[in-house]
């Protein structure tokens, strides 16, 4: 019995290490993209400044608040699980899931506006603009799109965790998957905290 517990503990530890390594590689990826954006912004400062005015700061701010709230509800779900409060754990996971979906819906409408204005990679309108404009909106769609992809993966992760909490396979003594889900979601928050000012606020 003790041997089985040791094996389970080792599996949980390996799972956590694996998640931290994954998060580290993702942060390296986005750090590289942030660096590319910064270099291009320094080179095409005026063009990037004018292009940034096409972004909707209000929607960006709302989405920032949504993600920060979702990070809080995810944290509450983890703490509730540690205390054995399954109902609260599930409730907060569902709230996190809904907030993540709302974030994506807002982002879709924001992309739709850019699409209707022809400000998307490959459009004739954008190709007719300067190289700086092409790079700005190219990076905007690529980086926010990559972040949205991570949000979608996170939502699937949350749904799996909700199912496992409901089935009591995740509880106060067996919570590695919930912990990894929480770490992943906080990574998504962290990346957006850098994306938002980079595109919407810095002039």
C-alpha positions, 0 to 999 in steps of 0.5 A: 500500500505504501509503495503504491502511494509512493508511485502515485506521489511520483506520478503527481510530481512528474506531472507538475514538473512536466507542466512547469516545463511546458509553461517555461517553453511557452513563455520562451515562445511568447518572449521571443515574439515580444522581442520581435514586436519591440524591435519592429516597434522601435524601427517603425515607431510612428507607424506602430503608434498610428496602427495601434489607434485602430485597436479598441482599448475598451474591448481590450480593457474588458477582456483584461478584467475578464481574464483577471477575474477568471484567474481569481475564480480558478484560484478559488476553485483550487483552494476550495478543493483543498478544503474538500468543498466540491460544490464551490470547486465546481461552481468556480470552475464553471465561472472560469469556463464561462469567463474564458468563453466570454473573452473569446467572444469579445476577441472574435468581435474585435477581430471581425471589426479589423476584418471588415476594415481589411486590416488582416494578413493577406488582405489587399487593403493591408498590402497596400499600406506600409511595411510597418502596418503589415508587420503590426497587424500581422503580429497582432493577429498572430500573437492574439490568435496564438493566445486565443488558441491557448485559451481554447485549450485551457477551456477544454482542460477545465471541462475535463477537470470539471468532469473529474471533480464531479466524478470525485477522481479529483479531490483534496488528496488527489488534485494534481490535474486541477493544480496543473489546470490552474497553473496553465490558466494563470500562464494564459493570464500572465501572457495577456498581461503583457500582450494588452499593454504591448498592443493597446497602451504603449505609444 
